[in-house]
Amino acid sequence: MIDLDVVRSDTPSCADQVFLDSAGSSLPPRQVLDEVIGHLRREAEVGGYRAAIERLDDLEDGYRVAAGFLGCEAFEVAFTDSATRSWNLVFAALPLAQGDRILVSEVEYASNAVALLHRTAAVGASVEPIPSDETGAVDPAALRELLDERVRLVSLVHVPTNGGLVNPVREITDAAHEVGAFVLLDACQSAGQLRVRADELGVDALAVTGRKWLRGPRGTGVLVVRRPATERLRPGLVDLHGATWMAPDEIRLRDDARVYELWEFGVAERLGLLQALRYADALGVDEIAAAVADRAQRARDGLATVPGVTVHDLGRQRCGIVSFTVDGVPAEKVRDLLRERDITVTVSRVHSTLLDMTRRGLPELVRASPHYFVSPEQIDEFVAEVAALR
């Protein structure tokens, strides 16, 4: 069980505000902050190259740390600057031809959809949504009806940006693999609040961000590419880190996931991400998931009692994102009025999750995402302030 007093003391800024935006960009613990600022100071003292050399062992050990957290081997880990970058690097490396089919969940995120539609239009492939079941999750039976040998990719969002739904990853992955389809998991909103392990989920690749539930710095991400999947991919964006110039007309690509990395990166931010991974691992992913689910359900239950407030979360299994609307009050106005009361929430709009929100007739939602450092009393304060808006 997580010691609330300890994690709140590690996050001093959570004491004087109700922070409910860990699905956007969470509050880092002081250990992460100290790591980032400390390395930036060291760079100012001796220069970036020397400062980085001093931390080579820590940076190298980071692959082991990330692998242990995400259920893979160290050689299957690459560090990037975001989940979007991680996702796009794999998608761009997957061969695609005219007539190929790509299947997506109805909660596909806009950044992924833009990349999918842009590339498929150029090559003559298609993008098709998988129907959801009565709970809003991907329907495995409907998926099996769509699968055939022309399906090259199943793009799966683990947790959508606009609600607490959790998709059944393993069941979907197993079905997709029966026809040889590649499964790319967007774990942007799940890693750090749920147990996300590539070995258990069975996916071919997964994309993670540092700034959300992992509580790392912005500008950080992780990509996992499982070894059996590497032979199917042709990395496109490579430099002298991902390949070696062997002869005037010859290069040799790395044979591990680091082929997707570039030589230049923010060393302070990378070290901060590794500290965030260690911090989460020390707390325990299962303990984190339980605490986050408890805070989110407390918020849902409280909001459901407020006249004129509708909770819109889907799914049989739910997590730390709570989506709602207030009758007669635009989502932005709700966000801004709560901000005046030192309560931080954000807004999800139709264009970020177009298929799902259009299907449900929702132009916008208010999104609250409490992490484990939010106290139950703060959740009650948040519900009371929403009620006061009415």
FIFILUM-611165 format. One line per 2 residues: number of its first residue (from 1); for each residue x, y, z of N, C-alpha, C. Coordinates in pm, whole numbers, m for minus. Each point is the difference from the previous one (the first is absolute). Layout:
<pts>
NUM> X Y Z X Y Z X Y Z  ...
</pts>
This chain:
<pts>
1> 84 m120 0 m84 120 0 88 124 0  m37 97 m82 80 122 m12 m20 89 122
3> 111 49 55 m5 93 113 m29 140 m55  m123 45 18 m42 127 m59 83 117 53
5> 32 m1 127 78 110 57 137 10 m66  62 m115 m27 133 0 m61 m5 54 m142
7> m91 m51 m81 m2 44 m140 m46 145 m11  m81 45 93 m38 142 m2 116 88 44
9> 80 m47 93 118 78 39 103 3 m112  2 m104 m83 87 m1 m117 m52 91 m112
11> m123 47 14 m65 85 m101 m56 123 71  86 91 45 m47 111 84 m110 84 m63
13> 1 15 m131 m96 88 m65 m142 m56 1  m17 m127 37 m135 m56 5 m73 39 127
15> 69 65 94 m61 33 128 m97 117 m11  30 96 m87 m83 120 m7 m84 7 m128
17> m20 m115 m64 m86 m5 m116 m55 m141 m14  m111 m12 m74 m54 m131 m35 39 m27 m143
19> 103 m79 m19 55 m22 m134 m62 m124 m61  m79 20 m106 m72 m109 m64 29 m2 m150
21> 129 8 m35 38 m2 m142 122 m86 m24  8 m114 64 112 m91 m27 m14 m69 m134
23> m118 3 m61 m16 m49 m136 51 100 m102  29 121 46 58 103 m87 151 7 22
25> 38 55 113 142 7 38 3 9 151  45 m105 65 m12 m12 144 104 85 74
27> m14 3 132 98 66 85 113 m99 29  123 32 m35 111 m93 30 33 1 148
29> 42 m112 55 50 1 138 132 75 7  35 42 120 122 80 17 125 m76 m43
31> m2 m133 7 116 m79 m43 26 19 m149  m105 8 m78 13 25 m144 49 142 m23
33> m61 94 70 39 141 m15 147 19 36  43 m59 109 140 15 43 95 m59 m104
35> m37 m112 m59 86 m63 m100 16 88 m123  m111 54 m47 4 83 m121 78 128 25
37> m36 69 107 66 129 28 147 m21 33  30 m107 73 139 m27 35 86 m23 m122
39> m52 m73 m97 82 m24 m119 13 126 m85  m105 80 m9 12 126 m73 105 90 62
41> 6 1 133 104 78 68 138 m55 m34  12 m133 m5 130 m59 m32 41 33 m143
43> m96 0 m90 31 42 m138 50 143 m4  m58 86 83 45 140 4 140 13 57
45> 40 m97 81 132 4 62 110 m54 m91  m28 m111 m70 107 m66 m75 m34 m23 m147
47> m118 40 m42 m40 m22 m139 m79 m129 m15  m84 m4 m101 m90 m113 m19 69 m131 m29
49> 109 2 m79 68 m126 m35 62 m65 123  74 78 77 66 m57 117 m103 m46 103
51> m104 81 19 m104 m37 97 m67 m131 m40  m22 m20 m130 m63 m124 m47 92 m119 22
53> 131 17 m26 95 m109 20 2 m45 145  m15 96 91 m2 m33 142 m119 m89 38
55> m106 4 m82 m120 m76 31 m24 m116 m97  104 m41 m72 m18 m106 m99 m51 m129 62
57> 51 m36 115 m44 m125 64 m148 7 36  m43 116 51 m141 16 37 m89 m4 m124
59> 45 64 m107 m78 0 m124 m11 m141 m58  109 m73 5 m2 m138 m51 m91 m87 85
61> 6 19 130 m84 m80 89 m148 30 m20  m27 114 m60 m139 37 m24 m76 m99 m88
63> 69 m65 m90 m66 m99 m86 m47 m119 83  80 m38 97 m40 m108 91 m119 43 86
65> 4 124 48 m108 51 84 m132 2 m77  3 54 m121 m122 8 m81 m49 m139 m38
67> 92 m89 m32 m38 m136 m38 m68 m72 115  53 16 120 m61 m63 115 m140 53 27
69> m19 128 m22 m130 61 26 m103 m38 m105  45 m14 m126 m92 m21 m112 m2 m143 m51
71> 67 m91 69 m12 m140 m33 62 m41 m132  125 35 m20 70 m36 m123 148 m13 30
73> 81 m20 m104 145 m5 15 59 138 m23  117 24 57 63 132 m13 26 36 m146
75> 33 m100 m84 28 30 m141 m128 29 m79  m117 m15 64 m127 32 m66 m50 140 34
77> 81 78 74 m38 133 47 74 108 m78  m76 103 m40 59 122 m54 m62 118 74
79> 79 104 21 m52 121 61 m24 105 m108  m111 72 12 m37 101 m97 m42 127 74
81> m59 94 m74 m44 124 64 m150 3 29  m73 m106 m33 m145 m1 26 m59 m133 m42
83> m123 m24 44 m73 m117 m48 m34 14 m148  m30 121 m42 m32 22 m142 119 m36 m88
85> 119 43 42 120 m34 m77 20 m151 m2  m15 m64 115 16 m145 7 m96 m70 m95
87> m126 39 6 m103 m62 m83 31 19 m148  34 124 m38 24 30 m141 125 m69 m54
89> 102 m17 83 121 m67 m47 m30 m143 m42  m83 m69 79 m35 m138 m35 m93 m3 m120
91> m101 85 0 m94 0 m112 71 30 m131  91 96 0 72 34 m122 91 m113 m45
93> 43 m84 93 91 m111 m34 m74 m125 m48  m131 m3 15 m77 m117 m39 m34 8 m149
95> 47 m93 m82 m31 6 m143 m151 m2 m25  m42 83 m95 m142 14 m29 m16 18 m151
97> m97 m70 m57 m19 3 m145 m148 16 m34  m25 23 m128 m136 16 m48 m83 m125 35
99> m119 23 49 m89 m110 36 14 m49 143  105 42 69 16 m38 139 m108 67 86
101> m33 m64 110 m102 51 90 59 26 138  m46 108 63 38 33 138 m129 11 81
103> m3 m68 113 m117 4 87 33 83 124  m95 84 40 20 88 116 m120 m13 93
105> 22 31 125 m111 5 95 m77 130 m21  m124 3 47 m81 121 m16 46 113 91
107> 92 m29 91 56 106 85 140 38 m47  30 m23 m127 131 36 m54 28 148 24
109> 124 30 36 40 138 31 34 74 m128  m24 131 m1 14 81 m121 139 m7 m61
111> 105 7 82 136 m2 m56 25 m128 m78  m46 m113 54 15 m127 m70 m83 m1 m128
113> m124 47 11 m89 0 m116 55 86 m113  55 114 33 58 88 m103 111 m72 m75
115> 91 m66 74 109 m73 m65 m53 m115 m85  m98 m72 52 m58 m112 m73 m64 45 m131
117> m83 102 8 m72 45 m119 93 65 m101  100 71 48 95 64 m90 78 m103 m82
119> 47 m104 68 82 m99 m71 m84 m93 m86  m115 m43 51 m82 m93 m79 m53 66 m126
121> m27 130 6 m44 70 m120 108 m1 m107  125 5 43 112 4 m94 26 m136 m66
123> m28 m110 73 34 m132 m53 m120 m80 m46  m121 49 27 m119 m74 m42 m44 m107 97
125> 35 16 127 m48 m91 104 m125 60 64  m63 m73 91 m123 48 63 10 m6 151
127> m78 86 66 m11 2 145 m146 m27 35  m23 m101 84 m137 m41 33 m17 m11 151
129> m107 57 56 m24 m12 144 m56 m137 38  42 m48 115 m55 m123 58 m120 39 86
131> m116 m58 m20 m115 35 84 28 m25 147  m60 82 84 10 m17 144 m115 m87 50
133> 20 m61 118 m108 m77 60 m92 93 78  m93 m56 73 m99 81 70 60 85 110
135> 123 m32 44 66 79 105 88 110 m58  22 0 m131 86 99 m63 139 m50 m31
137> 35 m120 48 131 m59 m28 1 m66 m137  120 m25 m53 11 m73 m126 m67 m136 16
139> m82 m36 m99 m73 m126 2 85 m108 m67  58 m94 75 84 m103 m61 m73 m82 m107
141> m129 m25 20 m76 m76 m100 m12 78 m129  m26 130 11 m8 84 m120 136 9 m69
143> 106 3 79 134 2 m57 26 m124 m84  m36 m114 52 23 m125 m73 m75 m2 m133
145> m114 65 m6 m75 7 m126 74 84 m104  79 95 46 71 91 m91 136 m54 m43
147> 58 m87 79 137 m43 m26 10 m90 m123  101 27 m81 38 m89 m110 148 21 m28
149> 52 m66 m102 143 4 m28 47 137 m52  m94 89 m35 40 133 m47 18 100 114
151> m36 m38 122 17 91 114 147 1 41  63 112 m21 143 14 33 20 49 143
153> m94 80 49 20 65 130 m132 10 75  4 m30 128 m107 35 92 58 106 94
155> m52 122 m13 44 111 85 m96 7 118  54 m23 118 m86 m14 118 37 103 105
157> m99 75 45 16 93 110 m37 m72 129  93 m9 93 m24 m71 125 m105 74 84
159> 26 129 24 m93 88 72 m18 125 m83  m124 37 m35 m18 119 m83 29 129 75
161> 18 107 m74 27 129 61 m122 62 65  m120 m47 m37 m123 69 41 m86 m79 97
163> 57 m97 72 m82 m74 96 75 m116 62  m65 m64 98 66 m101 82 m2 m141 m52
165> m49 m21 m119 m4 m133 m62 138 m64 m7  6 m132 23 122 m78 m20 m32 m111 m100
167> 69 m2 m114 m27 m100 m102 65 m135 35  m61 m110 m44 52 m135 29 114 m38 m95
169> 119 43 33 113 m7 m94 34 m144 m38  14 m88 97 49 m135 m31 m94 m74 m94
171> m129 11 23 m97 m70 m85 5 53 m143  16 130 m14 8 60 m133 130 m41 m69
173> 109 2 75 130 m36 m57 1 m144 m48  m51 m90 79 m2 m141 m39 m79 m21 m129
175> m114 68 m13 m80 m13 m121 74 56 m120  64 116 15 72 63 m111 116 m87 m46
177> 69 m62 92 115 m83 m35 m40 m127 m75  m124 m41 11 m46 m119 m73 7 20 m152
179> m11 126 m44 10 28 m144 132 69 m34  92 6 96 131 60 m25 4 150 5
181> m102 63 57 m2 146 8 96 49 110  59 114 m23 89 65 96 m88 80 97
183> 31 m8 130 m78 73 100 88 107 65  m42 125 m19 70 116 55 m89 61 109
185> 48 m1 123 m80 46 114 40 142 39  m99 87 4 17 134 55 m26 m10 150
187> 108 m3 78 m10 m9 146 25 135 65  m23 106 m76 25 136 46 m73 30 130
189> m127 m44 10 m81 32 117 m8 m114 101  69 m108 m25 m8 m112 95 128 m22 79
191> 117 12 m64 125 m23 71 16 100 113  19 m50 120 14 85 117 m123 0 88
193> m116 m38 m56 m118 m13 85 m56 m142 m2  42 m80 m97 m42 m139 m11 123 m88 m21
195> m16 m128 20 106 m96 m31 8 m13 m152  112 42 m58 22 m7 m145 128 m77 m23
197> m13 m124 m42 116 m85 m25 m15 m65 m138  99 23 m83 m7 m54 m137 m7 m152 0
199> 69 m65 94 0 m146 1 m137 m56 37  m76 70 81 m133 m46 38 m106 38 m102
201> 15 116 m62 m99 47 m96 19 m62 m138  123 m42 m31 26 m69 m126 12 89 m121
203> 0 131 17 5 92 m115 138 m4 m65  5 47 m125 127 4 m73 83 123 36
205> m69 109 29 69 123 37 m95 84 84  57 83 87 m84 91 78 70 132 21
207> m82 106 10 50 137 12 m44 59 134  94 67 66 m23 52 135 52 143 7
209> m67 84 79 50 134 27 48 10 144  87 97 27 49 19 136 m81 98 81
211> m66 95 m65 m55 115 72 m134 m25 67  m67 m108 m31 m134 m23 55 8 m80 130
213> m53 m120 m1 m13 m78 123 134 m46 57  105 m1 m81 133 m35 53 62 114 81
215> m53 122 m17 46 116 77 144 38 m34  37 m22 m125 132 40 m47 m3 136 m67
217> 113 44 m54 5 129 m68 m71 m4 m136  m42 116 m45 m48 13 m137 119 m25 m95
219> m33 m37 m124 106 m26 m97 68 m133 19  m69 m95 65 57 m134 18 m102 m106 m38
221> 49 m111 m48 m87 m112 m37 80 m128 m9  m71 m111 m9 63 m131 m14 m69 m74 m113
223> 78 m74 m75 m50 m88 m104 49 m141 30  m92 m96 m3 37 m141 13 m32 m68 m132
225> 100 m64 m58 m19 m80 m122 50 m141 32  m92 m95 1 38 m137 33 89 m60 m108
227> 95 m80 40 98 m55 m94 m65 m74 m118  m102 m85 20 m59 m68 m116 m60 95 m103
229> m34 123 44 m63 95 m92 101 79 m83  126 3 43 97 87 m65 24 m37 m146
231> m10 m128 m33 26 m41 m138 m106 51 m97  m115 39 51 m108 49 m85 11 150 m24
233> 90 67 71 6 145 m4 122 48 m77  m15 115 m66 109 64 m74 14 143 49
235> 82 23 102 11 136 57 35 103 m106  m68 114 7 22 103 m101 87 114 48
237> m18 45 123 73 114 53 117 m51 83  119 m2 m60 119 m49 69 114 101 m16
239> 89 2 99 121 81 m10 118 m81 50  108 65 38 121 m71 37 m14 m75 132
241> m108 22 73 m25 m79 121 m65 m133 m35  m93 2 m95 m71 m121 m38 69 m83 m105
243> 105 54 m59 72 m73 m106 147 42 0  84 m86 m58 142 29 m14 34 12 m148
245> 75 104 m35 45 22 m139 123 m87 m21  m16 m112 m69 104 m101 m12 95 25 m117
247> m54 53 m110 77 25 m122 m68 115 m73  66 57 m103 m61 114 m69 m145 m23 m42
249> m36 m122 m33 m136 m28 m45 m68 m108 84  40 m12 128 m55 m107 82 m21 47 144
251> m117 m33 55 m26 21 142 m47 m132 62  11 m8 131 m50 m117 71 m93 48 111
253> m127 m40 m7 m97 38 101 21 m80 128  m30 63 112 m1 m74 126 m105 m110 m7
255> 19 m105 77 m95 m110 m1 m88 m2 125  m1 113 76 m88 9 116 m91 121 m16
257> m84 25 99 m98 108 m10 65 138 m6  125 11 39 64 131 m1 23 52 m142
259> m28 m81 m98 5 49 m138 m101 113 m20  m101 7 87 m102 105 m11 37 127 76
261> 111 m2 70 45 119 71 87 88 m89  5 127 31 94 92 m63 111 33 99
263> 112 46 m52 116 25 84 m29 109 103  m70 105 m40 m24 113 89 m126 m22 82
265> 9 29 129 m117 m5 88 29 83 123  m104 32 75 16 74 124 43 m94 111
267> 126 9 40 53 m92 101 m69 21 135  m22 125 39 m65 28 127 m141 m60 2
269> m72 16 m110 m137 m53 m7 2 m153 4  95 m61 m72 10 m147 2 26 m50 142
271> 93 64 69 30 m40 138 m123 20 90  m75 106 m25 m122 22 76 m103 m109 m24
273> m13 m43 m125 m93 m109 m33 41 m129 72  128 m29 1 47 m121 68 m29 8 150
275> 15 118 56 m34 16 142 m149 m21 22  m82 47 m93 m145 m20 11 m37 m148 m8
277> 66 m73 m88 m24 m144 m11 39 m71 129  113 37 57 43 m62 125 m98 33 113
279> m48 122 1 m93 43 105 m129 m81 m9  m54 m14 m121 m123 m77 m19 21 m147 35
281> 115 m52 m39 29 m141 26 10 m26 150  57 95 74 14 m16 144 m137 0 69
283> m93 81 m51 m135 2 57 m75 m129 m32  25 m53 m120 m70 m120 m45 m114 34 m93
285> 3 m56 m121 m101 34 m100 m139 m42 46  m13 m115 61 m132 m45 45 m54 91 109
287> 87 47 88 m43 92 104 m42 134 m60  75 46 m99 m36 125 m69 m136 m14 m66
289> m19 m110 m73 m126 m21 m71 m118 m1 97  17 m64 114 m108 m6 98 m33 139 55
291> 103 77 30 m22 134 55 m65 92 m103  47 m5 m123 m57 84 m105 m146 m36 m25
293> m28 m131 m9 m137 m45 m22 m91 46 113  50 m4 122 m78 44 115 m36 147 m10
295> 98 85 m32 m28 144 m11 m97 29 m114  21 m67 m113 m86 25 m115 m144 m44 28
297> m17 m116 63 m135 m46 28 m69 89 104  77 50 94 m57 94 97 m51 125 m71
299> 77 46 m100 m44 116 m78 m125 m32 m81  m2 m115 m67 m118 m39 m78 m124 m9 87
301> 14 m68 113 m114 m18 90 m50 135 51  93 88 33 m41 131 50 m68 83 m107
303> 58 5 m119 m58 79 m109 m138 m53 m38  m19 m131 9 m128 m60 m38 m114 46 89
305> 32 52 117 m105 47 92 m36 146 m23  74 68 m85 m22 144 m20 m102 22 m112
307> m110 64 27 m99 27 m105 61 82 m114  m28 m41 m124 50 72 m116 139 m39 m44
309> 63 m92 72 133 m50 m37 m15 m143 m51  63 m28 m116 m6 m133 m59 142 m54 m15
311> 23 m118 53 128 m68 m18 m8 m84 m126  103 6 m85 m6 m62 m132 100 m115 m19
313> 59 m50 106 100 m105 m14 m62 m131 m49  71 m64 m92 m42 m127 m56 86 m112 58
315> m32 m124 m40 87 m113 31 m46 m83 117  29 m129 m10 m25 m92 110 107 19 107
317> 125 15 m43 109 35 89 32 147 m19  15 73 110 26 144 m8 125 36 80
319> 56 114 m34 127 39 63 m10 143 53  106 76 m14 11 127 70 m51 123 m72
321> m61 m14 m116 m54 115 m73 m150 6 21  m49 116 43 m142 21 25 m48 111 m92
323> m99 m31 m84 m50 98 m95 m145 35 34  m33 129 m11 m134 42 39 m37 132 m70
325> m128 32 4 m51 128 m49 m91 59 106  m14 132 m4 m89 73 90 m103 71 m86
327> m125 m31 20 m107 57 m82 6 153 2  0 58 m119 m5 145 m11 130 72 20
329> 107 m74 30 130 64 21 101 m62 m96  55 77 m95 99 m56 m93 120 m58 74
331> 62 m101 m60 112 m68 65 113 97 35  30 91 m91 107 96 29 m35 87 120
333> m127 38 12 m42 82 114 13 m79 130  m38 m127 m3 19 m85 118 147 m3 39
335> 85 m26 m99 145 m5 26 49 130 62  m40 113 m58 51 129 46 m53 37 138
337> m128 m30 28 m56 29 132 65 m86 107  27 m126 m31 68 m85 95 144 46 23
339> 62 48 m107 138 49 14 7 117 96  m103 85 m1 m5 112 94 m7 m47 144
341> m43 m124 19 m9 m59 134 116 m96 27  107 14 m79 122 m81 14 m27 m149 m21
343> m88 m29 m95 m27 m137 m41 32 m11 m149  90 m90 m36 47 m10 m139 m63 m120 m68
345> m82 29 m102 m52 m102 m90 29 48 m142  m38 m78 m99 21 42 m138 m123 m37 m83
347> 8 28 m131 m113 m20 m90 40 m93 m113  m86 m97 m32 16 m84 m119 m104 40 m102
349> 45 24 m123 m91 45 m105 m18 m109 m105  m102 17 m81 m40 m103 m96 114 m38 m93
351> 84 95 m41 102 m30 m100 118 m80 55  6 m16 132 108 m82 56 m35 m148 m2
353> m128 m32 2 m47 m139 m3 m126 m2 m87  16 30 m127 m111 33 m89 m103 m112 m11
355> 43 m124 m21 m95 m108 m23 m89 m20 123  61 m9 115 m75 m27 123 m94 115 35
357> 51 121 0 m81 112 46 m109 37 m101  27 m22 m127 m105 21 m100 m110 m105 17
359> 41 m124 21 m97 m109 20 m90 28 120  56 60 103 m77 27 122 m63 138 3
361> 26 80 m105 m58 133 m6 55 96 104  129 m12 27 64 83 102 100 95 m64
363> m26 129 m4 97 94 m57 119 26 91  m20 m15 131 108 26 95 m33 m64 134
365> 104 m23 79 m13 m58 134 98 71 93  m34 4 127 97 37 102 70 m129 44
367> 132 5 15 77 m118 37 74 24 130  m28 m85 98 72 3 127 79 m130 13
369> 125 11 42 86 m120 6 84 3 127  m57 m48 111 72 2 128 104 m111 11
371> 119 37 44 105 m100 25 m4 m38 147  91 m90 39 0 m54 136 35 104 105
373> 62 113 m38 36 101 98 m116 93 34  m113 m14 m68 m119 78 32 m73 m69 115
375> m35 76 102 m64 m60 117 m151 m18 m24  m62 m93 70 m146 m15 m11 m74 129 34
377> 51 74 97 m64 127 37 5 100 m115  108 m2 m77 8 90 m115 m99 m40 m109
379> m23 m130 m16 m102 m44 m94 m137 54 42  m31 m9 128 m127 52 50 m11 150 m21
381> 110 71 19 2 145 m24 m30 30 m147  61 m77 m89 m24 16 m144 m148 m21 m33
383> m61 m105 52 m141 m27 m27 m87 114 52  31 50 119 m77 109 58 10 127 m85
385> 117 27 m55 15 119 m83 m72 m14 m134  m2 m122 m55 m78 m22 m122 m148 22 29
387> m46 m51 114 m139 20 38 m33 149 15  96 77 52 m22 142 19 m14 75 m132
389> 56 m56 m106 m13 64 m132 m145 3 m46  m80 m97 48 m140 m6 m38 m84 100 76
</pts>
